[in-house]
């Protein structure tokens, strides 16, 4: 007590109190300097780390060095972005301090650092510096080098904080991968979609941009499987069926036996044929694609494929689904309603999301996806009784207001806009996940003659589990989505979903959450008249009312003091 009494005089000493406050301020800053105190309040949480970071960094086989080459002399309008990117890297490195060492280098102030950056392939980026009445150009470095043992990966441009986590984690995945094969095969047959390198051959019925620029660089090579001529190789874990392949009896048998061995199948089904009118590109829907002469008809292979897939409990119907409200806005800006400028929705390009109930909230295949764009999608019918040991899960559905149209549907902008839509009354199935053991579509007596009966497998082998994912559109990652108008949706929504889908089929879940942290497609609706009136009055009256209440409170307090005196 005597010791406390000695400090009692200081309790009323103003200088002593100020000194303690300042000392506490500096001490707390020192103690919390290494703490990450950011709080991401955005709906999509694009600036927060996901569980993917902890999964990968906690399992590093050896020490990881993150060398960040960032310029210090940059225009002020870019500094906030750069500081956020640096903070994100620090937060990533702090997840496993014992295995991750972060080092910053400044190429602007050190010639040696500039030479190192150039040697690694990090080139300066040109920025525009805005000044009074003029603009000048400035070159700056924003690159990151990852070193894990003897392997090195370079991120020439690592500037956007919301992309930083995925850039680093996907690079690490490549560094720790032990073989060059992805375990994915592409089914080849007449009528199937191809995946050529981007170029003259790219179009509606190709998906080469996704395969060559997104999937292969991250996961490794894919195998072409000529299903009518060869069995599916053992190294293929997941087979992609895209389009309407013409399958022979032997092709169906090879596909069936691949499933019986425990293989996985992803189907991007096509049941309707149509071409796109290239005339008057600048005036029509989808940059001219969708003129009045474009008629959708049932694909010649549809019936053959439907009869085959019925054996596994599903059938993609020969129709196209139209969604009146949740559809992709496109085309020129017009007055969609009095006082509102926008783009008309194209009902054949459907947007499914969790808000409208189109995306399953429980399925692990869609849990990290907020929205998807489904161009020209067909309905799916299921018959679970065909495969009683498998689980059928609906992962994509339309709203009850959607409708279906079959043969001879004109997909042109004007025709679709003026066509009468009859609501289905219940959600239409657009995507399906079948999981579990399957029974073969063949019997001992129905297998092709040249195949040995003793090698026939009638049911999924014990200890294996099949996954079949059926999507009613072959255009989910079509090269047509890489055009400027749809590129953002393609890159940030559809590609991450398909990448996650293929990873899930192979049991690799490390990057699912990080990929899912992308932009979403959201329909913007104008404020109602009532809401507009409310905000108008709020903006006009809020400040005066606040000042009036404050003045009333002050006057009341003053009168109370005078009354007490």
Secondary structure, DSSP 8 states (H G I E B T S, - for coil): -HHHHHHGGGGG-HHHHHHHHHHHHHHHHHHTTTS------STT-TTS--HHHHHHHTT-SS-EEEEEEE-S---HHHHHHHHHHHHHHHHHHGGGTTTEEEEEE-TTT-HHHHHHHHHTT---EEEEEEETTEEEEEEE-EEEEEEETTEEEEES----HHHHHHHHHHHHHHHH--SSEEEEEEEE-TTB-B---SSTT-STTB-HHIIIIIIHHHH-EEEEEETTTS---TT--EEEEEE-----HHHHHHHHHHHHTT-EEEEEE--EE-----TTTTTSHHHH-S-TT-EEEE-TTHHHHHHHHGGGTEEE-S-EEE-SSSEEE-SS-EEEETTEEE--EEEEEEEEETTTT-B-SS-TTTTT--EEEEES---EEE-GGGSTTEEEEEEEE--TT-EEE-SSEE-SHHHHHHS-----SS--EEEEEEEE--B-S--TTTS-TTS-GGG---B--TT--EEEEEES-S-TT-GGGGSTTTHHHIIIIIHHHHHHHHHHHTT--TTHHHHHSS----------HHHHHHHHHHHHHHHHHHHHHHHHHHHHHHHHHHHH-
